[in-house]
Amino acid sequence: MKTLLSYKWMRVKSRLNYRTSCEITPATLAGVLEIGEKVRIVDDFDCVACGHKWAKVKIGRKHYYVCAMWLEPITDTD
């Protein structure tokens, strides 16, 4: 049985690479998010690696990883 994930919306503060794992290597680079893009992140995901806290994001039908410091909450007025 699959576990249902809970998501919340966040906004990208700076041009941001998304990766296939919580590692900063050329092999893990999957794409780039642009400033102002909205992304869904998985609640309760906790990973610290390579000196950064990571967020797990859903893009399309897949999950990727981004450096969490470049995300900001979306307010009700957004």
N, C-alpha and C positions, 0 to 999 in steps of 0.2 A: 504494500500500500504506500502510495506517495504522500509525503508530507506537504501540506499546503503552505506556501510562503506568503508572508505579509510584506507589502511594499509601501513606500512613500515616495512622493515626487520631490526632486531636488533640481536646482538650476546650476549649470556649469559656469564658474566664475572666470575661467581662463581656458584657452585652447588646451585640450586635455586628451592624452593618449588613453585608449582602453586596451586591455591586455587579456590574454587567455589564462594567466595565472598571476599571483601576487609577486611577480619578479620583474625587475627592470633589465631586460635583455632584448636584443633585436628579435630574437625568436618568439617572444611573447606578444609583440605588438600586433594588434588586430585592426586598429583604426583610430580615428581622431574625432573627438566631439568639439564643436565650436562654441564660442562664448555665447551664453544666453540659452543654449539648448536645454530642454527639460528632459530628465531621465528618471526612470523608476529604479529606486535602490531597495535592496532586500533589508527589511528590519532585522535587528538582532544578529547581523553578520559581524564578526569580530576577527580581524586579522591585522597583525603588525608584522611587516617584513621589509627588508631593505631600508630600514629607518623611517618608514611611512605607515600610517594607518590607512587601510584599504576599504573601499566600499564595493559591494557586489551589485552590478547594474544589469538590468534586463534591456537588451537591444534586439528588437525583432523577437525571435523565438529563443534566443540564446542568452546565457549569462556571461558577463565579462567582469573585469576588475579595474578600478580607477583609484587614484590617490584621493582620499576623502577630503583633504584640505582645500581642494579646488571645487568643492560643491557647497552650495548654500541652500537653506530651506526656502521653499516657495510659500509666501504668505497668502492669506485669503484675498488680498487686493491684487495679486498677480494674475 
